[in-house]
Amino acid sequence: MTEKLYRENPYLRELTAKVVKKQYKKGAFHIVLNRTIFYPHLSGGQPKDIGTMNDVKVIDVYEKDNDIVHVVEDDIIGDEVILNIDWNTRFTHMQQHTGQHILSTVFSKLYNGKTIGFHLGSEFVYIDIDLPELKDSDIKKIEDFANKVVFSNFEVKAYYIDKNDVSNLPLRKQPTVDSNIRIVEINDIDYTPCGGTHMRNTGEVGLIKIRKWEKYKGNIRVEFICGNRALEDFRWKNSQINEISNLLSVKDMDSLEGVKRIYDENKDLMKKVKDLKVKLVDYEIKDLISNSWDYNGINIVSTIFTDTSFKDVRYMATQIIENYNSIVSMGVVEDNKCQIVLGRSNDIELNIREIFNDVIGIINGQGGGNPKMAQGGGSRVEKLERCIETSLKLIESELYNNLKPNV
């Protein structure tokens, strides 16, 4: 069984160990040592350590049959190796994990909230609490209490107990193993069975900050960060607040009100723009109808737009065929691509989808629709005019056959 020194002294950064077993599989070497400082990848909670073995990158660490297996891509020569862990990764994991213990015990003591899930990610940490809801005032109270525990610099210690002694401790949760039960204690405040790495004192955790919380599967998911991560989080937020306040020419504490004011002003302006846009589109529709080609009482509307969005063109096409006895064949050039929309009014006997299918290939495009209206886009912008002209010839031919116009 591998001696797990990360449990005894999580501050060890370098260690000499002996190779016990080595196996090559799936393109990598899986090495078991007599002892290690590498925390393994487990099913949940704290992530694995990263680092090197004889300067070769350790790409994975996992536990199997009480042994810790180190996975490296290159072979390790010799029976003795030097292990080095990435201290920044280990340190932030210890900060976050110890902070989780503190936060979980505060939820338990203040609100009788039980931690039923824990995940330590590369950026944020979250715990799931079996509470139906939390208010802003609750979060403030929890943060204040948790950071008082931090600033009190209580001792954090780990030790093993026998199964028969479990009932003698006020454990926050029950152990999942029957032997080698490891307890992490925070100065008589919290007792938790845990195999992870932790700080020696709560003061090393640094600031605990809850970033957000939300309902999750009937419980509350609380996202938080500790120590160096909290500092980084404050840095980017402070930088953005300063930039926003400078842009708005307001004090940093007035940034939110400044943004709200601009948001409301923009909302009002967007409404006015929308109203004006509707009026402009209505004007364009009337202009298109007045310049359309009359075919036995049917308005044939055809044009190519280069400064109008396809969304607006489609809206115009819909309005025209709904309010005028019309057929439309319109194209749009937008962002070096082209699109077409074909449509006809309800009372006109014409299968628009068939005509669309006959012409969409001209622009190397695709799309679809129904007998009344079809649309699609393609890449051959230079062929758009030909595509529209071809559609008009097909429309004219079909109308001639269906309507038998006067000559």
Secondary structure, DSSP 8 states (H G I E B T S, - for coil): --EEHHHH-TT--EEEEEEEEEEEETTEEEEEESEE----B-SSBS----EEETTEEEEEEEEETTEEEEEESS---SSEEEEEE-HHHHHHHHHHHHHHHHHHHHHHHHH---EEEEEE-SS-EEEEE--S---HHHHHHHHHHHHHHHHTT-BEEEEEE-GGGGGGS--SS--S-SSSEEEEEETTTEEEE--S---SBGGGG--EEEEEEEEETTEEEEEEEEHHHHHHHHHHHHHHHHHHHHHHTS-GGGHHHHHHHHHHHHHHHHHHHHHHHHHHHHHHHHHHHHTSEEETTEEEEEEEESSS-HHHHHHHHHHHHHHSSEEEEEEEEETTEEEEEEEE-TTS---HHHHHHHHGGGGTEEEEE-SSEEEEEES-GGGHHHHHHHHHHHHHHHHHHHH----
